[in-house]
Amino acid sequence: DPNMLVGVELPATEETTEEMVYVFAEEFARMGFDKEKLMRIFSRPFYAGAHQAYLQLGAKRIEEIVDECLGIWGRTSFK
């Protein structure tokens, strides 16, 4: 069935996990999320991929990446 959802688990290194965090943080920063909302995404188990990265890299590294992405994309505004 082409409409069946299939999940695949792939091995990841710390480097690929950081890249994933950058992608999440950039995407949500571009949508207007602030630091508090972004950190909540990573710290809550409901967001499985983001939370797994949070557990692997730690809150400090996630916060550094979030701050970097907000510094670049946090000023973007859509009307």
Backbone as a printed PyTorch tensor [residue, N CA C, xyz], in Angstrom:
tensor([[[ 0.8480, -1.1850,  0.0000],
         [ 0.0000,  0.0000,  0.0000],
         [ 0.8900,  1.2450,  0.0000]],

        [[ 0.8300,  2.0550, -1.0300],
         [ 1.6980,  3.2350, -1.1040],
         [ 1.3570,  4.3020, -0.0670]],

        [[ 0.1880,  4.2070,  0.5520],
         [-0.2010,  5.1970,  1.5580],
         [ 0.1250,  4.7600,  2.9790]],

        [[ 0.7550,  3.5970,  3.1240],
         [ 1.0960,  3.1070,  4.4470],
         [ 2.3280,  3.8470,  4.9630]],

        [[ 2.2320,  4.3410,  6.1830],
         [ 3.3470,  5.0340,  6.8110],
         [ 4.3810,  4.0090,  7.2640]],

        [[ 5.6120,  4.1980,  6.8360],
         [ 6.6890,  3.2820,  7.1880],
         [ 7.8180,  4.0910,  7.8000]],

        [[ 8.2420,  3.7200,  8.9890],
         [ 9.3550,  4.4010,  9.6390],
         [10.6340,  3.6030,  9.4630]],

        [[11.7240,  4.3140,  9.3190],
         [13.0220,  3.6750,  9.1560],
         [13.9840,  4.3150, 10.1430]],

        [[14.7060,  3.4980, 10.8660],
         [15.6920,  3.9990, 11.8130],
         [17.0640,  3.9530, 11.1550]],

        [[17.7610,  5.0820, 11.1980],
         [19.0910,  5.1660, 10.6070],
         [20.1110,  5.4970, 11.6840]],

        [[21.3200,  4.9770, 11.5670],
         [22.3500,  5.3170, 12.5480],
         [22.7230,  6.7950, 12.4180]],

        [[23.0310,  7.4100, 13.5500],
         [23.3830,  8.8330, 13.5330],
         [24.5810,  9.0790, 14.4390]],

        [[25.4110,  9.9990, 14.0090],
         [26.5450, 10.4260, 14.8230],
         [26.1660, 11.7290, 15.5130]],

        [[27.0360, 12.2050, 16.3870],
         [26.7820, 13.4870, 17.0450],
         [26.6970, 14.6030, 16.0100]],

        [[27.5230, 14.5100, 14.9830],
         [27.5210, 15.5320, 13.9240],
         [26.1860, 15.5620, 13.1720]],

        [[25.6530, 14.4010, 12.8250],
         [24.3720, 14.3840, 12.1110],
         [23.2300, 14.8190, 13.0240]],

        [[23.3320, 14.5100, 14.3060],
         [22.3220, 14.9600, 15.2610],
         [22.3360, 16.4780, 15.3660]],

        [[23.5180, 17.0810, 15.4030],
         [23.6090, 18.5450, 15.4350],
         [23.0000, 19.1560, 14.1830]],

        [[23.2500, 18.5530, 13.0350],
         [22.6670, 19.0640, 11.7920],
         [21.1440, 19.0210, 11.8550]],

        [[20.6020, 17.9490, 12.4270],
         [19.1570, 17.8360, 12.5710],
         [18.6210, 18.9480, 13.4670]],

        [[19.3330, 19.2390, 14.5470],
         [18.9180, 20.3130, 15.4570],
         [18.9180, 21.6510, 14.7290]],

        [[19.9440, 21.9080, 13.9300],
         [19.9870, 23.1490, 13.1480],
         [18.7680, 23.2570, 12.2280]],

        [[18.4020, 22.1550, 11.5910],
         [17.2590, 22.1710, 10.6730],
         [15.9670, 22.4690, 11.4320]],

        [[15.7420, 21.7810, 12.5500],
         [14.5520, 22.0510, 13.3650],
         [14.5290, 23.5080, 13.8160]],

        [[15.6290, 23.9670, 14.4050],
         [15.6860, 25.3210, 14.9640],
         [15.4910, 26.3780, 13.8810]],

        [[16.1320, 26.1910, 12.7390],
         [15.9890, 27.1640, 11.6480],
         [14.5550, 27.2050, 11.1400]],

        [[13.9640, 26.0370, 10.9360],
         [12.6020, 25.9890, 10.4070],
         [11.6230, 26.7090, 11.3340]],

        [[11.6880, 26.4140, 12.6180],
         [10.7430, 27.0280, 13.5490],
         [11.0660, 28.4990, 13.8100]],

        [[12.3270, 28.8750, 13.7780],
         [12.6930, 30.2900, 13.9150],
         [12.1320, 31.0850, 12.7420]],

        [[12.1990, 30.5150, 11.5590],
         [11.6610, 31.1880, 10.3710],
         [10.1440, 31.3130, 10.4410]],

        [[ 9.4960, 30.4330, 11.1920],
         [ 8.0430, 30.5070, 11.3630],
         [ 7.6580, 31.4630, 12.4910]],

        [[ 8.6520, 32.0650, 13.1470],
         [ 8.3620, 33.0630, 14.1720],
         [ 8.4250, 32.5750, 15.6070]],

        [[ 8.8720, 31.3460, 15.8360],
         [ 8.9810, 30.8460, 17.2040],
         [10.0910, 31.5970, 17.9270]],

        [[ 9.8710, 31.9000, 19.2080],
         [10.9120, 32.5290, 20.0140],
         [11.7180, 31.4450, 20.7360]],

        [[12.7000, 31.8730, 21.5070],
         [13.5970, 30.9200, 22.1780],
         [12.8340, 29.9900, 23.1140]],

        [[11.9080, 30.5470, 23.8710],
         [11.1570, 29.7310, 24.8270],
         [10.3790, 28.6210, 24.1220]],

        [[ 9.7000, 28.9550, 23.0390],
         [ 8.9310, 27.9500, 22.2990],
         [ 9.8440, 26.9060, 21.6600]],

        [[10.9630, 27.3540, 21.1170],
         [11.9070, 26.4120, 20.5040],
         [12.4640, 25.4380, 21.5400]],

        [[12.8540, 25.9460, 22.6870],
         [13.4080, 25.0720, 23.7240],
         [12.3570, 24.0850, 24.2250]],

        [[11.0930, 24.5030, 24.2490],
         [10.0240, 23.5870, 24.6560],
         [ 9.8820, 22.4270, 23.6780]],

        [[10.0430, 22.7050, 22.3930],
         [ 9.9590, 21.6280, 21.3920],
         [11.0170, 20.5660, 21.6820]],

        [[12.2300, 20.9960, 21.9610],
         [13.3160, 20.0440, 22.2070],
         [13.1800, 19.3280, 23.5490]],

        [[12.6320, 19.9860, 24.5410],
         [12.5960, 19.3880, 25.8790],
         [11.3960, 18.4740, 26.1160]],

        [[10.4290, 18.4750, 25.2340],
         [ 9.2280, 17.6500, 25.4240],
         [ 9.2990, 16.3480, 24.6200]],

        [[ 9.0460, 15.2270, 25.2860],
         [ 9.0960, 13.9270, 24.6080],
         [ 8.0890, 13.7750, 23.4680]],

        [[ 7.0390, 14.5990, 23.4480],
         [ 6.0440, 14.5230, 22.3740],
         [ 6.7000, 14.6860, 21.0040]],

        [[ 7.7220, 15.5480, 20.9180],
         [ 8.4520, 15.7780, 19.6750],
         [ 9.6540, 14.8300, 19.6610]],

        [[ 9.4170, 13.5940, 19.2580],
         [10.3810, 12.5080, 19.4460],
         [11.7650, 12.7910, 18.8770]],

        [[11.8580, 13.2230, 17.6340],
         [13.1650, 13.4710, 17.0200],
         [13.9170, 14.5920, 17.6970]],

        [[13.2280, 15.7000, 17.9330],
         [13.8570, 16.8440, 18.5920],
         [14.2570, 16.4880, 20.0250]],

        [[13.4020, 15.7510, 20.7070],
         [13.6960, 15.3850, 22.0950],
         [14.8720, 14.4090, 22.1900]],

        [[14.9560, 13.4930, 21.2480],
         [16.0940, 12.5630, 21.2440],
         [17.4020, 13.3270, 21.0840]],

        [[17.4060, 14.3340, 20.2230],
         [18.5950, 15.1730, 20.0500],
         [18.9110, 15.9210, 21.3410]],

        [[17.8800, 16.3910, 22.0200],
         [18.0320, 17.0890, 23.3020],
         [18.7040, 16.1750, 24.3300]],

        [[18.2740, 14.9310, 24.3670],
         [18.8630, 13.9710, 25.3080],
         [20.3090, 13.6410, 24.9370]],

        [[20.6020, 13.5490, 23.6500],
         [21.9510, 13.1860, 23.2080],
         [22.9440, 14.3340, 23.3620]],

        [[22.5260, 15.5460, 23.0040],
         [23.4580, 16.6810, 22.9920],
         [23.4330, 17.5070, 24.2730]],

        [[22.3340, 17.4530, 24.9910],
         [22.2130, 18.2230, 26.2220],
         [21.6000, 19.5970, 25.9850]],

        [[21.0050, 20.1240, 27.0370],
         [20.2940, 21.4030, 26.9550],
         [21.2150, 22.5440, 26.5420]],

        [[22.4430, 22.5450, 27.0420],
         [23.3690, 23.6460, 26.7410],
         [23.6680, 23.7320, 25.2430]],

        [[23.9680, 22.6110, 24.6080],
         [24.2990, 22.6150, 23.1750],
         [23.0670, 22.9680, 22.3360]],

        [[21.9030, 22.4560, 22.7330],
         [20.6710, 22.7930, 22.0180],
         [20.4250, 24.2950, 22.1070]],

        [[20.6020, 24.8570, 23.2870],
         [20.3930, 26.2940, 23.4790],
         [21.3640, 27.1160, 22.6300]],

        [[22.6080, 26.6740, 22.5180],
         [23.5880, 27.3740, 21.6750],
         [23.1330, 27.3920, 20.2110]],

        [[22.6570, 26.2620, 19.7400],
         [22.1940, 26.1690, 18.3510],
         [20.9440, 27.0240, 18.1430]],

        [[20.0130, 26.9560, 19.0860],
         [18.7940, 27.7690, 19.0060],
         [19.1510, 29.2490, 18.9670]],

        [[20.0620, 29.6770, 19.8410],
         [20.4830, 31.0840, 19.8580],
         [21.1010, 31.4960, 18.5220]],

        [[21.9240, 30.6230, 17.9640],
         [22.5570, 30.9170, 16.6760],
         [21.5060, 31.0660, 15.5680]],

        [[20.5590, 30.1490, 15.5200],
         [19.5180, 30.2100, 14.4900],
         [18.6100, 31.4250, 14.6770]],

        [[18.2860, 31.7470, 15.9150],
         [17.4640, 32.9320, 16.1640],
         [18.2130, 34.2070, 15.8050]],

        [[19.5230, 34.2040, 15.9960],
         [20.3230, 35.3600, 15.6180],
         [20.2770, 35.6280, 14.1270]],

        [[20.1370, 34.5680, 13.3550],
         [20.0760, 34.7030, 11.8990],
         [18.6340, 34.8680, 11.4190]],

        [[17.7480, 33.9930, 11.8680],
         [16.3900, 33.9320, 11.3370],
         [15.3380, 34.5440, 12.2460]],

        [[15.6740, 34.8520, 13.4770],
         [14.6880, 35.3620, 14.4270],
         [14.1570, 36.7390, 14.0980]],

        [[14.8370, 37.4400, 13.2250],
         [14.4010, 38.7860, 12.8500],
         [13.4510, 38.7690, 11.6610]],

        [[13.2840, 37.6100, 11.0580],
         [12.4200, 37.4970,  9.8830],
         [10.9660, 37.6530, 10.3040]],

        [[10.2250, 38.4230,  9.5430],
         [ 8.8190, 38.6610,  9.8580],
         [ 7.9950, 38.5350,  8.5810]],

        [[ 6.8960, 37.8200,  8.6740],
         [ 6.0030, 37.6470,  7.5310],
         [ 4.6630, 38.2800,  7.8600]],

        [[ 4.1230, 39.0320,  6.9260],
         [ 2.8210, 39.6820,  7.1660],
         [ 1.8200, 39.2590,  6.1320]]])
